[in-house]
Amino acid sequence: MLLFSIALTALIPQKISKNSDLDAINTWFSLNKLSLNISKAKFMVYSTNSLGKRFSDIALNIGSETIDRVKKFKYLGVAFDENLS
């Protein structure tokens, strides 16, 4: 048995239908005998102005599972926050 892990980071433009696109990614993973660990999945809305406030109630789902929203996170040692500061 061969086990491995892939870290996936995606930037999704606001015009894309996010939940259906995430379901399509999940379907692709399943068809290729891969799985997403949705319990570890997080998302953040980036904005340098008040535009980000329009997305304060956004929810992302893969299937019936909700992805947690975070205000900051660290990726490859670099800290990111919602204001890109």
C-alpha positions in Angstrom: 0.0 0.0 0.0 1.3 3.4 -0.9 0.1 6.4 1.1 1.0 10.0 0.4 -0.4 13.5 1.1 -0.8 16.5 -1.1 -1.2 20.1 0.2 -3.6 21.9 -2.1 -3.9 25.7 -2.2 -6.3 27.3 -4.6 -7.2 30.9 -5.4 -10.8 31.1 -6.6 -11.9 34.3 -8.3 -15.2 35.7 -6.9 -17.0 35.2 -10.2 -16.7 31.4 -10.1 -19.6 29.3 -8.6 -17.5 28.2 -5.7 -19.4 25.4 -4.2 -20.1 23.6 -7.6 -16.4 24.1 -8.4 -15.4 22.5 -5.1 -17.7 19.6 -5.8 -16.1 19.2 -9.2 -12.6 19.1 -7.6 -13.9 16.5 -5.1 -15.4 14.4 -7.9 -12.0 14.6 -9.8 -10.2 13.4 -6.6 -12.7 10.5 -6.3 -12.4 9.4 -9.9 -8.6 9.4 -9.6 -8.8 7.3 -6.4 -7.7 10.2 -4.2 -9.5 11.8 -1.2 -9.7 15.2 0.4 -9.4 15.5 4.1 -12.3 18.1 4.4 -11.8 18.3 8.2 -8.5 20.0 7.6 -9.7 22.2 4.8 -9.9 26.0 5.5 -10.7 29.0 3.5 -10.1 32.8 3.7 -11.4 35.8 1.8 -8.6 38.2 0.8 -9.4 41.8 0.5 -7.5 45.1 0.8 -10.6 47.2 1.1 -14.3 47.2 2.2 -15.1 44.8 -0.7 -14.3 41.9 1.6 -17.2 42.9 3.9 -19.6 41.8 1.1 -18.4 38.3 1.6 -18.8 38.2 5.4 -21.5 35.6 5.3 -20.0 33.4 2.6 -20.1 29.6 3.2 -18.2 27.0 1.2 -19.2 23.3 1.2 -17.9 20.1 -0.4 -20.9 17.8 -0.6 -22.7 18.2 2.7 -19.6 19.2 4.7 -18.8 22.9 5.5 -15.3 24.2 5.1 -14.2 26.4 8.1 -13.4 30.0 7.4 -10.3 31.5 9.0 -9.1 35.1 9.4 -5.4 34.2 9.2 -3.2 31.2 8.5 0.4 30.2 7.9 1.4 28.5 4.6 5.0 27.4 4.0 6.1 29.6 6.9 4.4 32.8 5.6 1.6 34.3 7.6 -1.5 35.5 5.7 -4.5 37.5 7.0 -7.7 38.7 5.4 -6.4 42.3 5.0 -3.1 41.1 3.3 -1.2 43.1 5.9 
